[in-house]
Amino acid sequence: MSTQNRVITATIDHFPDGEKSFVEIPFEVGSEIERIEVSYHFPFGGGGSVIDLGVARNGRMRGWTGAERGHITLEEDRATPGYEPGPLAGAWHVVLGIVKIGPNCKVDVEIRLIGRQRRWLAGELHSHSEHSDGGVTVLDAIHRARASALDFLAITDHNTVTQNDVRPDDPGILVIPAMELTSYWGHTNFLGLPRPVADWRCRSPRDVAEKMAEARANGATIVINHPFQNSAGGRWQSGFDVAFDALEIWNGNWSVMNEQGLAFWQELLTSGRRVPATGGSDFHLKNRRRHGRPANRLCVEGMSVSDILAAVRGGRNVVAFAPDETMARPSSEEVPDFGSQIAAGREISVIFTGLSVGDEIRRVTEAGVVEVVPAGDGPTLRLDQRFAGRFVRYEVWHDKEPRLFTNPFYGE
């Protein structure tokens, strides 16, 4: 999906109310727009003009930076410091503050409306900070995620939401508000809301299910974490007839609990359940893990938190060893996304990149592993097939170490 960009220009050289007044330039923004960019220029220095800049949506100011910045951007979940992120669709105005009018003063304004685009993003859905037991500040966690080449980060501290109150001025990464519900009967992430439940305390597996239902009703995306973790509270004991959107099949370093999680996910798929898979580093400073190992490589249709979580729920996810190494994706825009329904007999094509000598690609259906293809000598390989059966998904392994798991294509 790609929407054409629009550019609006205006030159202001008439100031009817003189100095200490405002001039407004109107423009409309539709739901197809993911980012607003505003640039302006006026004679300054020896020219003596001083013109301030701000923007308003539906009559309410959404930001103001005086004459400090010549370029600002706004998105749903991030914006230039001094401006509020939030909804974009509506009636907007560039607001010019006319402080001082110098000789031959004119103001050139350019408004760029950037349409929503389909793109692949890499990120972390399970990590911690000092707001529970993570051992690093929120800002340090964000810095580490940026250093790991991630586009988004969820800080899922245990039974607390205070980490969500820290809003960094960092336009290079999206921070997803989140919380890990940590009960005596298993752990589950609530993604997308700064306060997903009124009270996290659970006194029974039934309470866990009720908290999950409450969080989903409030709009959270829910992921059951490390269902086979070898601890009394970490192992999932609240059943799978609960309100959840995805299952974490790869938590941190590959281990027996992940092998069990992968096998159980295969059982769910074979039984007819359509359960998206995710991964997460479960970063704590003390466990010496790194953000984005493993990573979620998501095909998103925009740049907002809601776009990312829609991709999680839709299964448009490749759970990969790293954010910038081995990858699999449909070969073209004509091939449906992972997580899609496919008609029997339709040809599907997947391209694998970043392969190494010794890697093998496994094609998995409800019958188990039905094909194993060696990677060969090159870093790229394409697999074509005609779809049949209940589902098909792909894995890449290097000996006993996984490199990636795709979500399935499903039969109609």
C-alpha positions as CSV (number, residue, x, y, z in Angstrom):
1,M,0.0,0.0,0.0
2,S,1.3,3.4,-0.9
3,T,-0.5,6.7,-1.0
4,Q,0.7,9.6,-3.1
5,N,2.3,12.5,-1.3
6,R,1.0,16.1,-1.5
7,V,2.9,19.4,-1.4
8,I,1.2,22.7,-0.6
9,T,3.2,25.9,-0.9
10,A,2.3,29.5,0.1
11,T,4.1,32.8,0.1
12,I,3.0,35.4,2.6
13,D,4.1,39.0,1.9
14,H,1.1,40.9,3.2
15,F,0.6,41.3,6.9
16,P,-2.7,43.2,7.4
17,D,-2.6,43.3,11.2
18,G,1.1,44.3,11.3
19,E,3.5,43.2,14.0
20,K,2.4,41.2,17.1
21,S,-0.3,39.4,15.1
22,F,-0.9,36.0,13.5
23,V,-1.3,34.7,10.0
24,E,-2.9,31.3,9.4
25,I,-2.5,29.0,6.3
26,P,-5.2,26.4,6.1
27,F,-4.9,22.8,4.8
28,E,-6.8,19.5,5.1
29,V,-5.4,16.2,6.2
30,G,-7.2,12.9,5.4
31,S,-6.9,9.5,7.0
32,E,-4.5,8.3,4.3
33,I,-1.7,10.6,5.6
34,E,0.9,9.3,8.1
35,R,3.1,12.4,8.5
36,I,2.9,16.1,8.2
37,E,6.1,18.1,7.5
38,V,6.2,21.9,7.6
39,S,9.1,24.1,6.4
40,Y,9.4,27.8,6.3
41,H,11.9,30.6,5.5
42,F,11.9,34.3,6.0
43,P,14.6,37.0,5.7
44,F,16.5,37.2,9.0
45,G,19.8,38.5,10.3
46,G,20.4,41.7,8.4
47,G,16.8,41.7,7.1
48,G,15.5,42.2,10.6
49,S,12.3,40.0,10.3
50,V,11.3,37.7,13.1
51,I,8.5,35.2,12.3
52,D,7.4,32.5,14.7
53,L,6.0,29.0,13.7
54,G,3.3,26.8,15.1
55,V,0.4,24.5,13.9
56,A,-3.2,24.0,15.0
57,R,-5.7,21.2,14.3
58,N,-9.4,21.7,14.4
59,G,-8.8,25.1,16.0
60,R,-6.6,23.8,18.8
61,M,-2.8,24.5,18.9
62,R,-0.7,21.4,18.5
63,G,2.7,23.0,18.9
64,W,4.8,26.1,18.8
65,T,8.5,26.6,18.5
66,G,8.8,30.4,17.9
67,A,11.5,31.2,15.3
68,E,13.8,28.4,16.6
69,R,13.1,25.7,13.9
70,G,12.7,26.0,10.2
71,H,11.3,22.4,9.8
72,I,8.9,20.4,11.9
73,T,7.2,17.0,11.6
74,L,4.1,15.5,13.2
75,E,2.9,11.9,13.3
76,E,0.3,10.0,15.3
77,D,2.9,8.8,17.9
78,R,5.9,11.1,17.6
79,A,6.6,14.7,16.7
80,T,9.3,17.3,16.7
81,P,9.9,18.5,20.3
82,G,7.5,21.4,21.0
83,Y,4.7,19.6,19.1
84,E,2.1,17.1,20.3
85,P,1.7,13.7,18.6
86,G,-1.8,12.6,18.0
87,P,-4.5,12.2,15.4
88,L,-3.7,13.7,12.0
89,A,-7.0,13.7,10.1
90,G,-8.7,17.1,10.3
91,A,-8.6,20.8,9.5
92,W,-5.1,22.2,10.1
93,H,-3.5,25.6,10.0
94,V,0.1,26.7,9.9
95,V,0.2,29.5,12.4
96,L,2.7,32.3,11.8
97,G,3.5,34.7,14.6
98,I,4.4,38.0,13.1
99,V,6.9,39.4,15.6
100,K,8.9,41.8,13.5
101,I,8.5,42.8,9.9
102,G,11.7,43.8,8.2
103,P,12.3,45.4,4.8
104,N,10.8,43.3,1.9
105,C,9.6,40.7,4.3
106,K,8.1,37.6,2.8
107,V,7.5,34.1,4.3
108,D,7.8,31.0,2.1
109,V,5.9,28.0,3.6
110,E,6.0,24.4,2.3
111,I,3.6,21.8,3.7
112,R,4.3,18.2,2.8
113,L,1.6,15.5,3.5
114,I,3.3,12.1,3.4
115,G,1.0,9.2,2.6
116,R,0.8,5.9,4.4
117,Q,3.3,3.4,3.0
118,R,3.8,-0.3,3.4
119,R,7.2,-1.1,4.9
120,W,9.1,-3.6,7.0
121,L,10.1,-2.5,10.5
122,A,12.1,-4.4,13.1
123,G,11.5,-4.2,16.8
124,E,11.3,-5.5,20.3
125,L,8.0,-6.5,22.0
126,H,9.3,-7.8,25.4
127,S,11.9,-6.0,27.5
128,H,12.3,-4.4,31.0
129,S,13.7,-1.3,32.7
130,E,14.4,-0.2,36.3
131,H,10.7,0.5,36.7
132,S,10.6,-3.3,37.6
133,D,13.7,-5.5,37.4
134,G,15.3,-4.5,34.2
135,G,18.3,-2.7,35.7
136,V,18.4,0.2,33.2
137,T,16.6,3.5,32.9
138,V,14.0,4.0,30.2
139,L,16.3,6.3,28.3
140,D,19.1,3.7,28.5
141,A,16.7,1.0,27.2
142,I,15.8,3.2,24.3
143,H,19.4,4.0,23.5
144,R,20.2,0.2,23.6
145,A,17.3,-0.5,21.2
146,R,18.5,2.3,18.8
147,A,22.0,0.8,18.9
148,S,20.5,-2.6,18.0
149,A,19.0,-1.1,14.8
150,L,15.4,-1.3,16.0
151,D,12.5,0.8,14.8
152,F,10.2,0.2,17.8
153,L,10.5,-0.9,21.4
154,A,8.0,-2.1,24.0
155,I,9.1,-1.8,27.6
156,T,6.9,-4.3,29.4
157,D,7.7,-3.9,33.0
158,H,6.1,-6.3,35.5
159,N,2.8,-5.1,36.9
160,T,3.6,-1.4,36.6
161,V,3.0,1.3,34.1
162,T,5.3,4.1,35.4
163,Q,7.8,3.4,32.5
164,N,5.1,4.6,30.1
165,D,5.2,8.1,31.7
166,V,8.7,8.7,30.3
167,R,8.3,10.3,26.8
168,P,11.7,10.7,25.2
169,D,12.3,13.3,22.5
170,D,13.6,10.7,20.1
171,P,12.1,10.8,16.6
172,G,14.1,7.8,15.5
173,I,12.2,5.1,17.4
174,L,8.7,4.3,18.4
175,V,8.2,3.4,22.1
176,I,5.1,1.3,22.6
177,P,3.3,1.7,25.9
178,A,3.0,-1.7,27.6
179,M,2.9,-3.8,30.7
180,E,3.6,-7.4,31.5
181,L,0.9,-8.9,33.6
182,T,3.0,-11.1,35.9
183,S,0.8,-13.6,37.9
184,Y,1.4,-16.8,39.7
185,W,-0.2,-18.6,36.7
186,G,1.8,-17.1,33.9
187,H,2.9,-13.9,32.2
188,T,1.3,-12.0,29.4
189,N,2.1,-8.7,27.7
190,F,-0.5,-5.9,27.3
191,L,0.7,-3.7,24.4
192,G,-0.5,-0.3,23.2
193,L,-2.0,1.2,26.3
194,P,-0.3,3.2,29.1
195,R,-2.7,1.8,31.6
196,P,-4.4,-1.3,30.3
197,V,-6.1,-2.5,33.5
198,A,-7.3,-0.8,36.7
199,D,-5.7,-3.4,39.0
200,W,-3.3,-6.1,38.0
201,R,-3.6,-8.4,41.0
202,C,-4.6,-11.9,40.2
203,R,-5.6,-14.5,42.9
204,S,-6.5,-17.4,40.5
205,P,-6.2,-18.4,36.8
206,R,-9.8,-17.1,36.4
207,D,-8.6,-13.6,37.5
208,V,-5.8,-13.8,34.9
209,A,-8.4,-14.5,32.2
210,E,-10.6,-11.6,33.5
211,K,-7.6,-9.2,33.4
212,M,-6.8,-10.2,29.8
213,A,-10.5,-9.6,28.8
214,E,-10.4,-6.2,30.5
215,A,-7.2,-5.2,28.8
216,R,-8.5,-6.4,25.4
217,A,-11.8,-4.5,25.9
218,N,-9.7,-1.4,26.6
219,G,-7.9,-1.8,23.3
220,A,-4.7,-3.7,24.3
221,T,-2.9,-6.2,22.0
222,I,-2.2,-9.3,24.2
223,V,0.7,-11.7,23.9
224,I,1.1,-14.8,26.1
225,N,4.8,-14.9,27.0
226,H,7.2,-17.9,27.3
227,P,4.4,-20.4,28.0
228,F,6.9,-23.2,29.0
229,Q,9.3,-21.1,31.1
230,N,10.7,-23.4,33.9
231,S,9.5,-21.5,36.9
232,A,6.4,-21.7,39.1
233,G,5.0,-18.4,38.0
234,G,6.5,-18.1,34.5
235,R,4.9,-21.2,33.0
236,W,1.5,-20.5,31.5
237,Q,-1.2,-22.2,33.6
238,S,-4.3,-20.1,32.7
239,G,-5.4,-22.0,29.6
240,F,-5.7,-20.9,26.0
241,D,-9.4,-20.2,25.8
242,V,-8.6,-16.7,26.9
243,A,-8.5,-13.3,25.2
244,F,-5.1,-13.2,23.5
245,D,-3.8,-12.1,20.1
246,A,-0.4,-13.9,19.8
247,L,2.0,-16.4,21.4
248,E,5.6,-15.7,22.2
249,I,7.4,-18.7,20.7
250,W,11.0,-17.4,21.0
251,N,12.1,-15.8,24.3
252,G,15.7,-14.7,24.6
253,N,18.5,-17.3,23.9
254,W,17.2,-20.4,22.2
255,S,16.5,-23.1,24.8
256,V,14.3,-26.0,25.7
257,M,11.4,-23.8,26.7
258,N,11.5,-22.3,23.2
259,E,11.6,-25.7,21.6
260,Q,8.5,-26.6,23.6
261,G,6.8,-23.3,22.7
262,L,7.5,-23.9,19.0
263,A,6.1,-27.4,19.2
264,F,3.0,-26.3,21.0
265,W,2.4,-23.5,18.4
266,Q,2.6,-26.1,15.7
267,E,0.0,-28.2,17.6
268,L,-2.3,-25.2,17.8
269,L,-2.0,-24.5,14.1
270,T,-2.5,-28.1,13.2
271,S,-5.7,-28.2,15.3
272,G,-7.1,-25.3,13.2
273,R,-6.2,-22.4,15.5
274,R,-4.9,-19.3,13.8
275,V,-2.4,-17.9,16.4
276,P,0.2,-15.4,15.4
277,A,3.7,-15.9,16.7
278,T,6.0,-13.3,18.2
279,G,9.4,-13.2,19.8
280,G,11.1,-11.1,22.5
281,S,14.5,-10.7,24.1
282,D,13.0,-10.3,27.5
283,F,15.9,-8.0,28.2
284,H,17.0,-7.6,31.8
285,L,20.5,-6.2,32.4
286,K,21.3,-9.2,34.7
287,N,20.4,-11.8,32.0
288,R,22.9,-10.2,29.6
289,R,20.6,-10.2,26.6
290,R,20.4,-7.7,23.8
291,H,17.3,-5.9,22.5
292,G,16.1,-7.3,19.3
293,R,17.6,-10.8,19.8
294,P,15.2,-12.2,18.6
295,A,13.5,-9.5,16.6
296,N,10.0,-9.0,15.2
297,R,10.2,-8.1,11.5
298,L,6.8,-6.7,10.8
299,C,5.1,-5.7,7.5
300,V,3.2,-2.5,8.5
301,E,1.0,-0.1,6.7
302,G,2.0,3.1,8.4
303,M,4.4,4.4,11.1
304,S,2.2,4.4,14.2
305,V,1.9,2.2,17.2
306,S,-1.5,1.1,16.1
307,D,-0.1,0.1,12.7
308,I,2.6,-2.0,14.4
309,L,0.1,-3.8,16.7
310,A,-2.3,-4.4,13.8
311,A,0.6,-6.3,12.0
312,V,1.2,-8.3,15.2
313,R,-2.4,-9.3,15.4
314,G,-2.5,-10.0,11.7
315,G,0.5,-12.3,11.8
316,R,2.5,-10.1,9.3
317,N,5.6,-11.0,11.3
318,V,8.8,-12.9,10.8
319,V,10.4,-13.8,14.1
320,A,14.1,-13.5,13.3
321,F,17.4,-14.1,15.1
322,A,18.4,-10.5,14.6
323,P,16.8,-7.3,13.2
324,D,19.2,-7.0,10.3
325,E,20.4,-10.5,9.3
326,T,18.5,-13.5,7.9
327,M,15.0,-12.5,6.5
328,A,12.1,-14.0,4.6
329,R,9.4,-12.1,2.8
330,P,6.8,-12.5,0.0
331,S,8.6,-12.0,-3.3
332,S,6.4,-9.1,-4.5
333,E,3.5,-7.0,-3.6
334,E,1.3,-9.4,-5.6
335,V,2.0,-12.2,-3.1
336,P,-0.2,-11.9,0.0
337,D,1.4,-11.1,3.4
338,F,2.2,-13.7,6.0
339,G,-0.9,-14.3,8.0
340,S,-3.2,-14.1,4.9
341,Q,-5.7,-16.6,3.7
342,I,-4.7,-18.2,0.4
343,A,-6.9,-20.1,-2.1
344,A,-6.0,-23.6,-2.9
345,G,-3.8,-23.9,-6.0
346,R,-2.6,-20.3,-5.8
347,E,1.1,-19.8,-6.4
348,I,3.0,-18.3,-3.5
349,S,6.6,-17.2,-3.6
350,V,9.0,-16.3,-0.7
351,I,12.4,-14.8,-0.9
352,F,15.0,-15.6,1.8
353,T,18.0,-13.2,2.2
354,G,21.0,-13.1,4.4
355,L,21.5,-16.8,4.2
356,S,24.9,-18.5,5.1
357,V,26.5,-21.7,4.0
358,G,25.1,-24.4,6.1
359,D,21.6,-22.8,6.5
360,E,18.6,-24.9,5.6
361,I,15.1,-23.8,4.9
362,R,12.2,-25.9,6.2
363,R,8.7,-25.8,4.8
364,V,6.2,-26.7,7.5
365,T,2.5,-27.7,7.1
366,E,0.0,-29.5,9.3
367,A,1.9,-32.6,8.3
368,G,5.1,-31.3,9.9
369,V,8.3,-30.6,8.0
370,V,7.5,-31.5,4.4
371,E,10.6,-30.1,2.6
372,V,14.1,-29.1,3.5
373,V,16.1,-26.9,1.1
374,P,19.8,-26.2,1.6
375,A,20.7,-22.6,1.3
376,G,23.6,-23.2,-1.1
377,D,26.4,-20.8,-1.7
378,G,24.6,-17.6,-2.1
379,P,22.8,-15.3,0.4
380,T,19.5,-15.3,-1.4
381,L,17.1,-18.1,-2.3
382,R,13.5,-18.1,-3.7
383,L,10.9,-20.8,-3.0
384,D,7.8,-21.1,-5.2
385,Q,4.9,-23.5,-4.6
386,R,1.2,-23.8,-5.2
387,F,-0.7,-23.6,-1.9
388,A,-2.5,-26.6,-0.6
389,G,-3.7,-27.8,2.8
390,R,-4.5,-26.0,6.0
391,F,-1.4,-23.8,6.4
392,V,2.2,-23.4,5.3
393,R,5.0,-21.6,7.1
394,Y,8.8,-21.5,6.9
395,E,11.8,-21.9,9.2
396,V,15.5,-21.2,8.7
397,W,18.0,-23.2,10.8
398,H,21.8,-23.4,11.0
399,D,22.4,-26.8,12.5
400,K,20.5,-26.7,15.8
401,E,20.2,-22.9,16.0
402,P,17.1,-21.2,14.5
403,R,17.5,-18.2,12.3
404,L,13.9,-17.3,11.7
405,F,10.2,-18.4,11.8
406,T,7.6,-17.0,9.5
407,N,4.0,-16.8,10.4
408,P,1.8,-19.0,8.2
409,F,-0.2,-18.6,5.1
410,Y,-3.6,-20.1,5.8
411,G,-6.0,-21.9,3.6
412,E,-9.3,-20.3,2.9
